[in-house]
Amino acid sequence: NQVLEMFDHAYSNYMEHAYPADELMPLTCRGRVRGQEPSRGDVDDALGKFSLTLIDTLDTLVVLNKTKEFEEAVKKVIKDVNLDNDIVVSVFETNIRVLGGLLGGHSVAIMLKEKGEYMQWYNGELLHMAKELGYKLLPAFNTTSGLPYPRVNLKFGVRHPEARTGTETDTCTACAGTLILEFAALSRFTGTSIFEEYARKALDFIWEKRQRSSNLVGVTINIHTGDWVRKDSGVGAGIDSYYEYLLKAYVLLGDDSFLERFNTHYDAIMRYISQPPLLLDVHIHKPMLNARTWMDSLLAFFPGLQVLKGDIRPAIETHEMLYQVIKKHNFLPEAFTTDFRVHWAQHPLRPEFAESTYFLYKATGDPYYLEVGKTLIENLNKYARVPCGFAAMKDVRTGSHEDRMDSFFLAEMFKYLYLLFADKEDMIFDIEDYIFTTEAHLLPLWLSTTNQTISRKNTTTEYTELDDSNFDWTCPNTQILFPNDPMFAQSIREPLKNVVDKSCPRGISRVEESLGSGPKPPLRARDFMASNPEHLEILKKMGVSLIHLKDGRVQLVQHAVQAASSLDAEDGLRFMQEMIELSSQQQKEQQLPPRAVQIVSHPFFGRVVLTAGPAQFGMDLSKHKEGTRGFVTTIKPYNGCSEIINPEAVKEKIALMQRGQCMFAEKARNIQKAGAIGGIVIDDNEGSSSDTAPLFQMAGDGKNTDDITIPMLFLFNKEGNIILDAIREYEAVEVLLSDKAKDRATIFKGKMIPNYIIDSNLEMENMDQKLSENDSHKQNSEEATSGSQDVGAASEEPKEGGENSDVADSGSLSPPDADSASVSISNQDSYVPGTDEAGAPEPACTSGDNQPQEQKTETESNSKVNWDNKVQPMESILADWNEDIEAFEMMEKDEL
């Protein structure tokens, strides 16, 4: 019942606030329309203006026994969805989500029609749409290798002048190898063999290009030559579903060659990649050499695949390790290191761990996995649930949200969670008659004997005979695996119970600063003041120039040829080297994790959590677990750069101010003098957001800042406007400044809690428990590039004629979880992207939030469907909230 209520909350909010858009933006209660929102790079390639979430959710509705809603949804898809849009989409994502969604919907539609109660009017309309989409994807396969281009234009294909794609040379192994289930099913359903033929050709090519000595495949491959571009190999992002589809293609199509290929690869995986309980990437040519020291969250599917293979022990071990990581961070970080530190802090509500939990429970019958499922449900409700759906986690360490609810959350997460707890009588059909695609869409097993237009000849060449034990337990059987021993799985898990806690090293203590010895230039990096004309003159003499960027950052650039003399040029080079060393050391010593601003007043009650940048001065929120709580108010003057003229309004409150005009520390001193208990600096860069920009770390002013005792946090423009809008709407807005988001039981500890904001009995039971401190920090990496020296820093740079500020002793505005930028030393030009709002520069960020996706910008043409944003008035949001509250009250009376 709880899973059904959660699904209803997510699905109804998508239909009310987002449809016909592709996805729901749960924080702003509107639909995400490609071209109308800032580009998120490759992530947006899944969006094609074809109501993605609705199509992806079709067969989930039937699994959850919502047949009436399914019938209505199918009619909407048939009536509203247009597949002929001038838009470039990912072949991989469109295949697994849209083509798979249409085929899964068709599969359950004909099943319901046969039962005689629902869908009597259905005449294969979803299958016709699937076939239309299949033909639109075929132009991507126009390569000599048979591997598809990674992207295709739905209207113009690949090589058409207006296609805006077709120039790519590389694709990922999973992108080319995760087509066979959907394409073969489309061929079997329609009798048109071309789809299965193209998908088989791509699989055959990848198999032939495997590294013969290790039997491993790389992450990315050249679609024209077949050369491996990225030669690291693992079971996570970029390769994952290639292995999955080899085994499942054997199950669905009955072709022994797929099983032989899978077993060959699996033997190599267990020989080189599996290092129980870890799964670490290796080099395909040197498989004994690890390629990285971290794992990505997509590998969480692999224990489920091992269950399907029948290899239960390593599945239990890896799953337990992942569960321990989840218990530490509430969710599985997008990537984490071998010592279980956070590497990428995001969590977009991925379902792979829930998938493996379901398969392990099916294989073992161990009720332990039901408890794991309960934990997943509790965490989703406690930390991800918002009034308009469920929001992805921007940072699992702080609990901050991202305005994102991907279609796979409805397609997969609720399907696996429901099946985990459902009894046979809860299902209206036998789930064992179907196989799950990688997007959890249902394809009937009877397709294996239908329209066999492809010869089942064994095409596997140079197949290596393996130890017979590799073929044992191909189909798991609990009677064989756990004979009279219900404690078997527990005996495997027990040694891993504390693997995460034992492996997390303690924080590294500060080390003494040492800048080396040797000849010193006339100006030391640590003494440099951007506001000192004398210092600027010395820089000019050394060939170093100061460049002010539009975004407020300052770059230091050295041109040796512009120095007054060769000796001055050497001084300039030493100054730049010293600045790099200083900033590198400061990044190691002063790097702080992001903080959280949580709106706790009516009607938010802690549900809205904003990612905030920390300050290197003032109260350390990580040492004050209760945080600082108070009502917010704007100050006069708004920039906070002079004495506050409304101290009566600021006293005992948290002050809001605008970035710019003076140093961060100066703002803090002014509001502290006025009696403020905390401060929030809001970026004046219109449209800036933590979704697209690295987090700021506010630095001091080069002086002793021990006199600042109040907490200071930084919000980007978008997040800051959420608070400002709330003030305009409700006037009295109370927030909590903390190191990480608190659950409502902790927020309202010792206070009268209105019944309508109590989530569940679980939160009340845990009222006296504090959230465990997460002291995982991302490891920094440094790479060398030629011809430049990159140093980034941030304090406050004056704007609009303000006085230039000081660069000494400042930290960086780079994201605490991002890799440090690459630096190198050159005798010709030394380039220092540097100080944002003054301070000693630190290495600048190389890639946003360290997200794995490559960033790009693209504006797509509008579809014929009305794609206007649906911005909800606050009254409507509150009405939704009341429904949410009633649902929670119901949940209090029910047991899982």
N, C-alpha and C positions, 0 to 999 in steps of 0.2 A: 504493500500500500504506500509506503514511503517513497519508493522508486517511482511509482505511478504519479504521485503528487508532484514530485520533482520534475518529472517529464512534462506534466501538464503546465507547470510554471514556465518552463523554458519554451515549449512549443506554442502555447497560447500567446506569450509575449512576442515571439517571432511573427506569428500570424497577425497580431494586432498592430504592432509597431513597425514591422520591417517588410512584410510581404507586400509586393512581389520582389523586393530586393533580394540579393543573394544571401546576405547574412545579417544578423541582428547585432547592433552596437548597444550592449546592455546598460552601459553607464549613461548614455545620452538618449536612450529609448527611441532609436530610429534605425533605419536600414542602412547598410553599407552598400553604396552604389559606386562601381568602378568609375574613376574619372572625376567624381565629385568629392572624394576624400583624398588627403595626401597619400601619395604612393608609398606602399610598404615593400616595394621591390617584388621579388619572386613570389612572395606570399599572395599577392593579388592576382597571380596568374590562374588561380583556381576560380576566380570570379568571371562569369561570362554573361551576366544579365539574363540568366535562365532560371531564376528562383532556386538557386543551388540548394539551400537548406531544405526546402519542401521536397524536392526530388530525392535528396539524400535520406530523408526521414520516412519515405513511403512504407517500406517493409517493416520498419520499427513499429509503426502504428499497429500492424497486424500481430506482430510478436507480442505486443502489450495488450492485445485483445481489444483494440479500439477500432473495430471494423467500420462503424459508421463514420468516424473521422477519416478513415482511410478512403472510403468511397467518395467523400466530399473532396479530399485532397487530390485524388486521381482526376476528378472532374475539373478541378482548378488547373492542374498541370496540362491537361488536354486543351482546355479553353484558353489559358493565358500564356503559356510558355512558348517563346520564340527561339528557335535554335539557329536562325540565320542572321546572327548579329555580326556587324563589322567590328570584331574584337579579337585580340590575340590571347589565346588561353594555353595553359599547360596540357599537353597531350596526356601525360600521366594522371594529373588530377582530374581532368575531364573524363577520362576513362573510368577510373575507380569510383568517382563520386556520382557523375551524371549518367554515363552509360550503365554503370553498375547499378545505380539507383533505379533507372528505368527498367532494367532487366529484373532486378529484385522485386520491384513493384508488379511487373507483369507476372512473375512466378507465383506470387501470393494471390494476385487477382484471379488467375485461372483456377487456383486451388479453391478459393472462396466460391467461385462460380460453380465449380463441380459439386460443392457441398449444397448448393441450391437455395441459400438464403440471401446472400449478398452478391453484388456485382453481376446480376443477371443481364444487365444491359451491355456489359463489357465485351468488346469485339476486337481485342488486340491492339487498341490505340497506343498504349505505352510501347509495345513492341515496334510499331510503325515509327514512332519517334526515335526509338533506339537505333533502328536501321538507318534512319535519316542522319542521325548523329555519327553512326559508324562510317558512313560514306564521307562525312565532313572531316573525319580524322584520317582517312586513308591517304590524302596527299602528303601527309607528314612522312610516309614510308618511301617516298620517292628518292631513295639514296642507293648507291651501289652496294652497300653492305646489307641493306634491309633493315638497319636500325632506324627508328623514326627520329625526325627532328624533335627537339624538346617542346617546340611551340608550333601552333597552327592558327591561322585566322579562320574563324568559323564561316565567314562569308567568302573569302578570297583564297583560302588554302595557304600555300607556302611561297610559291615563286611568282605569284601575280604581283604586278607593280604596286598595287595598293595593299598588299598583304602585311607589310611592315614586319616581316619575319622571314626566315629561311637563310639567314646569314650565319647561324650558329654552326659550330663545328663539333661541339662536345655534348654528350648527354650522360646522365648517371645510369649505372647498371640497373638499378631498380626501375628507372623511368622507361627503359627499353624492355626490361624483363618482367614487367608486371602488367601484361596485356592478355595473356593466353586464356585466362578464365572467362573474362568478359567477351573477348572476341570469339572464342570457340563457342560460348553459349549463344551468342548472337547468330553464328553460323548454324548451330544445331536447331535453334528455334525457328529460323527463317528458311533454312535449306540453301542459303547462299554461302558457298565455301570460302570466298575470298578473304573474309575477315580472319578466320582461323589460319589460313595459309600465311598471311602476313605476320601474324603473331608468332607462329611456329618458326618462320624464317628468322625473325629477330632473336628468338631464344637459341636457335641452332648456331647463329653467328657468335653470340656471347660464349656459348659452350666451346666452340672451336678456338676462341681467343683466350680461354683461361690459361693461366700460367701452368705449363705442363708439369713442372717438377713439384710444385706445391699444390696444384689443383685449386688454387684460389683465384678470385677475380678482383679487379681494382674497383675504385669508386666511380671514376668517370672514364669514358672511352670516346675516341674520335669516331664520329658516325660515318666518315668517309673512308678512313684508312684502317680502322679497327685497332689503332695503337692505344695503349692505356695512357691516359693523361695524368690521372692520380693513381699511383700504384700502391696505396695503402688499402688494406682489406679488413673488414670486420663484419658484424651482423647488424649494425645500426644504420644510421642515415646514409642513403645513397646506394645501399645494397640490400637491405633487409627483406623487402617483399619479393626480390628475385628468388631467393631460397624458398620462401613460403610458397610461391606459385609453382615451383618445380614439383614439390610434394603434393600440393593440392591439385595440380593438373593431372597427376597420376590417379588421384582419388576420383576426380570428376570424369576424366576421359578414358581412364583404364589403359593408358599407354605406358608399357614397362620402361621405355627409354627415359621418361621423366623421373621415375623412381631411381633408376641407375645413376642418373646425373646427380640427383639430390644426395644419394648415399655417398657418392664420390666426394662431393663438396662437404658433406657433413663430417666425413672422416677427417678431412683437412681442417675443418673448423675445430673439432675436438682435439686435434693434434697440436694446432698452433695458436688459435685464438682463445680457446677456453682455458682459463687459468682460475679454476674454481675458487671462490664463487664469481670471479670477474670474467668479463669478455672484453679483451683488449685488442685493438687494431694492430696489425703487423704489416710488414712489407711483403708483397707477393713474391719478390725474387729472393728475399732474405727473411723467410717466415719465422725464424727464431728471434728476430729483432723487432721489438715493439715500436710502432709508429707514433704512438701518443700515450700520454699518461692520464687520459680522461675518457669517460664513456658518455654517450648521449642517451637520452631517455627513450629513443625509438627502439633500442635493443630490448626493451621490456616485453616485446611480443615474443621473444625467442623461447622462453620457457613454455609458452603455449604451443609453439611449433614442435618443441621437443616432446611434449605430451602426445601430439599427433604422430610423431615418429615412434614414440614408445620408450624414449630414454628418460625415465622419470627422475632418477637421482640428481643429475646436474640441473634439471628443471627446478626441482625443489630448492637446491642450493642457491641458484641465481635469483629465484623469486624471493627467497627469504632475505638475501642481501638487499634487494631493491626495497623490500618492505621496511627494513631497518632504516634505510635512507628516508623513506616517506615518513616514518614515525618521528624522525629528527626534524624534518622541514615541513611537515603537513602534506606536501606534494612532492612529486619527483621533479627535481630541477631539470631543465632542458639538457644540462650536461653537468657532470660531477667528476672529481678527480679520483684516482685510485685510493687516496686516503680520505675520500668521501667529503671533500670540501666542495662548495658550490663553484662551478666553472661558468656556466650560463645560468642566471637566476630565474629566467622566465619559466612559466608552466602554462601552456595554452589549453589546459584541460584535456590532455591526451588520454586515450582510452586503452593503450596497449597493456598497461599493468592490470587493469580490470579484466581484459581478455585472457591473460595468462592465469589470473586467479580463477576464472570460470573453468578453464580447461583443467587446471590442477584439481579443482573440486570434483569435476566430473570423473577424473581418472582415479582419485583416491577416496572420495567420499568423506574426507577428513573435515569435520566441522570447524577446524581451525581456519579454513579459507572462508567460511561464512563470517567469522569474526573480522577477517581482513576486509571483506566486502562492507561490513558495518562501519569500519574505520573510514573507508573511502566515502561512504555516504555522509557520515558525520562531518568530515572535513569539507566536503563540497557545500553542505548546508551552512557550516559555521564560517567558512572563509571566502567562498566564491559566490555565494548567493547574494544577489542584489535585487532591488524591486522589479527590474525589467528582465530578469533571466539569471544567468550565471556568467560571471566575468572572468576571463583568463587572468592569471596571476602575473603581474609585471615583475615582481620580485618575491620569491618564496621566503626570503629572509625577513622582509618587512610586512608582507601581507598586502602590498599595494596592488591595485587592479589595473588591467588594460581594457580598453573599450572594445572588446572582441569576444565573440562566441562563435567559434568555427562550426561548420556544418557537421563535422565528424563527431562532435559532442552529442548531438541528437541521434546520429546514425549508428554510433557504436557504443558509447558509454552506457546509455540507459538500456540498450539491448542486452549487453553482457551482465549488467547488474541485475536486471529483471530475471534473466535466465538463471543466474546464480542462486536466487532465492525461490524461484518458481517451482511448484510441484507439477507433476504431470497433468493433473486436473486443471491447473491454471492455464494450460496451453490449449488453443483451439485446433492445433495441428501438431504433427510429430516433427520436432525440430531435427531429428536424426535423419530425416529424408532429404536434408539439404546440406550444402557445404557453404561455409562463410568465405566471402572474398576478403581481401585485405581491408576493405571498408565495411566489413560485416554485412554485406548484402547477401541475400539467400539465392542460391542456384540449385535447382533440383537435381538429385543424383541420377534420375532416369535419363538425363541428357547423354549419358555415356553410351546409350544404345540407340540414340535418335540421330537420323541424318548424318551418318558417319561418312562424310564426303572425303575425309582425309585417310589415306592409307595408314594403318597402324604398324607399318614397318619400323623396326628398331633403327633409328638414325644415329644413335650414339656411337661415335667412333673412338677407337683407342681407349675403350673402357678398361679401367684398371680393376682387376680382381682384388677384392679386399678381404680382410679377415671375416669369416662367417658371422662372428659376433656382431658385426656392424648391421646385419640384417635381422637380428633377433628383435622381437617385440615391435614389428612394424605397425601392428595395430594394438594399442594398449588394452590390457585385460586385467581388471583389478583382482580377479581370482588367481591369476598367475603372479602378478607383481607383488601382491600383499597377502600371501597365503597365511591365514589365521594370525595376522600380525597387524592390528590396527595402529600400533605405535610406530610403524616403519617410517612414515613421513616425519614424525616428531623426532625420531632418533637422528635423522639427517639434518633437521633444522637446528637442533639444540646447540651444536658447536658454533652456530652463526649468530646466536642471539645478541651478542655484544660486539659483533665485528665492527660496526660503525663507531661506537663510542670508544673502543680500544684503539682504533686507527686514527682518530682525530687528534693531531698534535696540539699542544697548548700554544697560546699566542706567543709570538716572538717578541722578546723585550727590545726596547729601543737600544740602538747601538750608538756609540759616540760618533759624532760627525768628524770625518777626516777627509780633507780635500787634497791630500798628497803634499809632496814637497817639490822643490825645484824653483826656478825663477818665477817671481810673481809679477803680473802686469801692474801698471800704475793704478788700476781700478779692480777691486775684487768683486766677484759676482754677488757675494753675500752682502756687500755694501751698496750695491747699485740702487739708485733711486731714480725712477722715471721722471719725477717732478723736479729733479735737480739739474739746472741748466749746465752746470759745470760737468756733471757726469755725461750729459748728452754730447758735450763738446769733446770729451775724452773718447767717447764711442766713435764719433765722427773721425777723429784722428786715427783711430785703430781700424777704420774701414767698416765699422758696424753701424747700421742704420736701423731706426725704429719705425715700424709701419703699423698704423692703426687700421684694423679691419672693420668692415661694416657691422659685424656681429659683436663688436666690443672687444675682441681679442687683439693682442698686440704681438707682432712678429719682430724678432731680432734677426737681422740678416747681415752676414759679413761678406764683403767683396775685398779680397786681399789687394787687388790692383788699385782700390780707391784709398788705401791707407797712405798716410803722409810719408812713411818710409818703410823699408823692409823690417826694421826693428819694431815699428808700430804695428805692422801686419802680424808679426809673431806675437806681440802682446795681445792683439785682437783674437788670434787663434787660441791662445791660452785662456783668454776671458771666456770664449765660447765653450771650450772644453770644460772649464770650471763651472760654467752655468749648467751644462749638461749633467755633470757629475752631481752638482748640488740638487738639481731638480730630480734626478734619478733617486738620490738618497731620500729626498723629501717624500717622493712617491711611496717608497718602501716604508718610511717611518710614519708618515702622517696620513696615509690612505685610510679613509673611513668608509664604512658601509653606508648605503642610503638609509634615510629615516622615513617615518610615516607621519602624515597628518590625517587624523581620523575625525570626521564630523560626528559628534555624539549627541547633539541636541535634536529636538523634534523638528522634522519627522524622520531624520536620518538614523539616529540611534546607533551609530557606529558602523553602518552598512557601507558608507562611502569612505574609501581609503585612498589617499593621494601619495604618490611617490615624491619624496622631498630630498633635496641635497643637504648634506650636513655642513657644519662649520668647524673650522679648526680652532675655534675659541668658544668661550662660554661654557654653559653646563653640558657635560658629556651625558647624553641621554642613555647610553649603554650602561652607565653606572647608576642610573636612577630609573629603576624598572617601572615605577608608577607613572613616569613621564610628567609632563606639565599640562594641566587642564585649565581652560578658561575661555571666556567669551572673547571674540575677536572684534577689533575696531580699527578703522583706518585712521592714520595720523595726519596731522597738518604741521608742516608741509609734507606732502605725500612721499617725497623722496627721502625724508628723514635726515637730511644733511645739515640741518641747523636745529636750534632749540625748538622743542615741540611746543606749539602754541595752544594745544587742547589737552593739557595734562590731566584735567579732571575726567576726560573721557577715556584716557589711556590707562589710568591707575588701576592696578590689579587686573589688567586685561592683556590679551596677546595682540600685539600691534601688527597691522598690515602696512607694508610700505612698498614703494616701487624701486626697482633696481636703477642704478645710475647716479651720476653727479658727484659721488664721493665714495669713500671706502666702506666696505661692509662693517668693519669694526666701528667706524664713526657712527653709522646708523644705530648699531647696537648700544653704544654708549649714550646716545641721545634718548632713545626710548627707555633705557634702564633708568636714566636720570628722571624721566617723567613718571616712573613708577610701574612700567610694564613688567609683566612676569615672563614674557617671551616675545619673540618676533618672527615674522614670516616675510621674507623678501620675495616679491613677485616680479618675474621677468617682464621688462617693458618691450621685449621683442614680440610683436603681434603674431599670434599663431604658433609660437614655440610650444613644444610638448615633450614630455618624457617618453612618449611613444616613438619619437623620431630623433631625439637629440640625446647626447650623453649627459648623465647627471652632473650637476655642479657640486663642487666641494669648495665652500667659501673660505678664503684665506684671510689671515690677519693683515695688519698694516705695517709690518716690519718693526713694530714696537711691542713692548710687553702687554699682553692682553689679559693678564690675570685679573684685572679689575672688572672684566665682563663676566658676570655670573649667571645671566639668564640664557636659556637655550635659543639659538637662532637657526632657522631652516630656510631653504630656498625652494620656491615653486616656479615651474615654468608657467608661461602665460595661460595656457589652456587650463591647467590644474588650478591656478590662482583665480581664474574667472569663475570656476565652480563655486569657490567660497564667496566671491564678490556677488555672484548671482543669488546665492542663498541669503546673503545679508539684505539684498534688495527685496527679496521675497518675504523673509521672516524677521528681519531686523536683529533679533537676538540669536546669534549662532555660536555654539560652543564647540571647541575642538580639543583634541588630545594630541600633544606633540610627544612622540615616543620613538624608541629605537625600532620597534616593529608593531604591527597592528595588534590590538588586544581583542579578545572575544568579549561579547557583551557582558558575560558574567563577571569578568575582571573589571570592565569599565564601570559597572554599576555596583561594585562590591561595597557593602555598607550603606547603600542608598535604596530608597523605595523603588522597586522595579515595576513599571506598569505591566500588567498581565499581557498586554498585546505586543510587547516586544520580546517576550521570552521565547526563544527558539524551540526548546525542547527540554524534557526532564534532564537530559544529559548535561546541558549547559548549567542547570541549577545545581546538579550534583557536583559539578567541577568548579563551583563558585569560588572555593578557597584555594584552588590550584593556580599557580602562576604559569604563564607560558615559559617553556624552557628556552634559555638563551641560546641563540645560534651564533657561534663565534667563527663560523666558517668564512674565510675570505678567499677571494679569487687570487690565484697565483698570477703574478705578472710575468710577461715574457718580453724579451727584447730581440729584435731582428735587425740585421745590418742592411742598409741600402747605400748605394754609392752616391757621392756627390752632394749630400745634404746632412745637416745636423738639425734634428727636430726637437724642439723643447717647447712644451706648453705650460702655461700657468694661469692662475686666476686669482684676483682679489677684487678690486673695483677700479675700473678705468673711468675717468670723468667723461661725460658725454655733453655735447652741445656747449662747448666752450668751457667746460669744467676744468679744474686744475689737474694737471697730470699727476698720477699717483705713483706710489712707491712699489718697487718690485721685490724688495728684500723680504725674506722669511715667509713667502707666501706659498700656498699649496696650489693644487690644480682643480680646475673645474671638470676634469676628465672623470668618466664614470668609474666608480670604485670597482666595478666588476669587469672592466674592459682591459684588454691587454695594453701594455705600454707601447708607445709608438716606436718605430725603428729609428735608430740614430747611427751616424757614422761621422768620421772626421775627414775633412778634405782640406788640402792646402790652398785650394782656389776659392770656393764659395762655401760659406757656412751659413746654413739656414735654420732659424729658430722660430717656429710658430709658437708664439709665446703667450704673453701675459694677457689674460682676460681680466680686466678690472684691477690690474696691477698686482705684482707679487713676483717672487722668483719663479721663472718658468719651469714647467715640468713637461715630460714627454707628452705630446698630444695624442689623442685617441685616433686609432686607425679605422675603427669600424663601428660607429654608433654604439649600440648596446651589446656589441659582440654577438649579434645574432648571426646564425649561420647563413641566412639568406643574403644574396647579393642585391644591393640596392639599385633601383633604376626608376626613371620617371616615365610615365606614359599616360596620355589622356585618350580615352576611348570615346567613340561616337555614341550618341544616345540611341537607345532601342526605341521601337515603336510603343513599347509598354510605358505607362506613366511611372517614371522613376523618381518623382519628387520626394525629397527627404520628408519624413514624418516627424516633425519636432513636436513633442508632447507638452501641453501646458502642465504646470505643476499640479493643478487640480486633478488632471487625469492620472498623473503618476501616483498621487495620494490615493485615488480610488483603487488603483492596482495594488497599492500597498495594503489597503484594508482587506482586500481579498487574500493577500499574502498572509496577513495576520490571522485571519480566520482559519486558513489552512494550517498554520502552525499550532493554533489552539486545538485543532482536530488531531494533529500529530501527537500532542501531549497525551491524548487519551488512548492512542494506538501503540501497539508494540510492533517492532520490525517483524 
